[in-house]
Amino acid sequence: MSDEETKTLTRPAADRATVPAPPAAAQPAWLGPVLIVGIVLAALNLRPAITSLGALFEETRTGLGMSGAVAGLITSVPALCFAVFGVTAPRLSRRFGPVAVVCAGMAAVAAGLLIRPFTDGAAGFLAASALSLAGIALTNVLLPVIVKRYFPDRVGTMTGLYSMALAAGTSLAAAATVPLTDALGGSWRTGLLMWAALALIAVLLWLPISRAARRADRAQAAAVGSGAGAGAAVRTDAGPRVARSRTAWALACYFGLQATGAYITMGWLPQIFRDAGVSASTAGVLLAVTMVMGVPLAFVIPGLAGRMRNQGAIAVALGVFGLTGYLGLYFAPAAGAWAWALLLGVSNCAFPLVITMIGLRAKSPAGVVRLSAFAQSTGYLISIPGPLVIGTLYQHSGGWDLPLALMAGLLVPQIALGVLAGRDRTIEDECGMRD
């Protein structure tokens, strides 16, 4: 047996059966390196539309005269948009190709960010925000597909790279929006508008990437042959029926529970610390620490997960970090505040893990696009009630004991689902599809 055959047999199932990307000969030499930069830029733009608004939410709400109900609606819109628009990604990808859809998604992000600072009312602001969030939703779903298609042997590394960029964009917008707004004159409109520049840069880079990818697909189709043969080479609609797969459901529910924990942490962690006697400024820094933990770990975890046959052990470890953090908040929130913030920051890195598992649990780009859309859309729907339930429990119980017990309790099924989703199998195998 040759060395290459040995390597093939020792890879995880998802890598052994990976459908190869388009032949390198059909692609310009510059496409691969530039696509890496494009993926990083796209990932950087996946959260500033949300976290920059969070930093200036009170000023925006006052400036537009929003009622409390409308303000509450806006805070719930991101997860809803991610679920609703993410479902459309597979169909759009089949029609136009994943690269072209991501390019259009970046254009939607930029357009929404350009429009919303100039709106005069809550309705217009909400519509412009939804436009940006629609672009983010499509890109959320299709980045794993692009990684699987163009970097099939580096799924873990590339997922880690864009997960790190996503975490960096999240932290950067949260930390820098207010200081930059003050430096630019103090207007919340300027503070929100400036993030459109980052999205426009991404659009300018993705335009030539999209054109080159489309030409490469046509060249590949011509090389394979005409008629049905060519169509089979580039079609992405022959994927499995993911709703029949237990692994797909495990991934979707795991995604939903980790997103629930992340949104609860971002929305309520500073208040937990403040109620324990920590100053407002320190509570904000503690939240920043929790978020920044995702930057290095978002690169390390996918690379580690991609080298493992079974990723369940990582899911267990992340869950244990979260349980320890919540127990610390329950018994000594102020005394160990920095430790609990660090532990919860590690636990929130379940996001890059589940994105990596999406790429590993399907054999082909067609399978990945369907699994990514299903897991993310279903998961974001699951996550919507979490922050609202925690807020209700906090309001009616008058403290954090009951909410913290629920937060810790949710980690138990999250760990179990992570173990199920991490098993070395693919959705095509579960659905009885042949290679």
Disulfide bonds with the S-S distance in Angstrom:
none
